[in-house]
Amino acid sequence: AISPVDGRYRRQTEALAPYFSEFGLIRYRIRIEIEYFIMLCEWPLPQLKDVTADEFPALRALYEDFSEADARRVK
């Protein structure tokens, strides 16, 4: 538990768990980092010129299919 919302008040705040749990924190952090990377790839940056839009769905799948096991690996 990272806060009372996902700890002692879990029963009352169950609907918020995907957002305020440690799993949610890790998942959304990865989502933001991936979307930021994709945004950078859409700019004409020479360092990222080899990353194509065809790779974006695979990158997004990393957070769309994120599991508890993935969160444990990140942690």
C-alpha positions as CSV (number, residue, x, y, z in Angstrom):
1,A,0.0,0.0,0.0
2,I,1.4,3.4,-0.9
3,S,-1.4,5.4,0.7
4,P,-4.5,5.0,2.9
5,V,-6.5,4.9,-0.3
6,D,-5.1,1.5,-1.3
7,G,-4.5,0.4,2.3
8,R,-6.9,0.7,5.2
9,Y,-9.7,2.3,3.1
10,R,-9.4,-0.2,0.2
11,R,-12.9,-1.4,0.6
12,Q,-14.4,2.1,0.3
13,T,-12.1,3.1,-2.5
14,E,-12.0,-0.1,-4.6
15,A,-13.0,1.7,-7.8
16,L,-10.0,4.0,-7.4
17,A,-7.5,1.2,-7.0
18,P,-6.3,1.1,-10.6
19,Y,-5.2,4.7,-10.2
20,F,-3.9,4.9,-6.6
21,S,-2.3,1.5,-6.0
22,E,1.4,0.8,-6.4
23,F,0.5,-1.2,-9.5
24,G,-1.4,1.8,-10.9
25,L,1.5,4.1,-10.2
26,I,4.0,1.9,-12.0
27,R,1.6,1.3,-14.9
28,Y,0.8,4.9,-15.5
29,R,4.4,5.9,-15.1
30,I,5.3,3.5,-17.9
31,R,2.4,4.7,-20.0
32,I,3.5,8.4,-19.7
33,E,7.1,7.5,-20.5
34,I,6.1,5.5,-23.6
35,E,3.8,8.2,-24.9
36,Y,6.5,10.8,-24.3
37,F,9.0,8.7,-26.2
38,I,6.4,8.3,-29.1
39,M,5.9,12.1,-29.1
40,L,9.7,12.6,-29.3
41,C,9.8,10.1,-32.2
42,E,7.3,12.2,-34.1
43,W,9.6,15.2,-34.0
44,P,12.5,15.4,-36.5
45,L,15.1,14.4,-34.0
46,P,18.2,12.8,-35.7
47,Q,18.7,10.4,-32.8
48,L,15.3,8.8,-33.2
49,K,15.0,8.8,-37.0
50,D,15.2,5.0,-37.1
51,V,12.1,4.6,-35.0
52,T,9.0,4.3,-37.2
53,A,5.3,4.7,-36.5
54,D,5.0,1.0,-37.3
55,E,6.6,0.3,-33.9
56,F,4.2,2.5,-31.9
57,P,1.5,-0.2,-31.4
58,A,4.1,-2.6,-30.0
59,L,5.3,0.1,-27.6
60,R,1.7,0.9,-26.5
61,A,1.1,-2.8,-25.9
62,L,3.7,-2.6,-23.1
63,Y,1.3,-0.6,-21.0
64,E,-2.0,-1.8,-22.4
65,D,-1.2,-5.4,-21.5
66,F,0.6,-4.5,-18.3
67,S,0.3,-7.2,-15.6
68,E,1.1,-7.6,-11.9
69,A,4.1,-9.7,-12.9
70,D,5.3,-6.8,-15.1
71,A,4.9,-4.4,-12.1
72,R,7.0,-6.7,-9.9
73,R,9.7,-6.8,-12.5
74,V,9.8,-3.0,-12.6
75,K,9.8,-2.7,-8.9
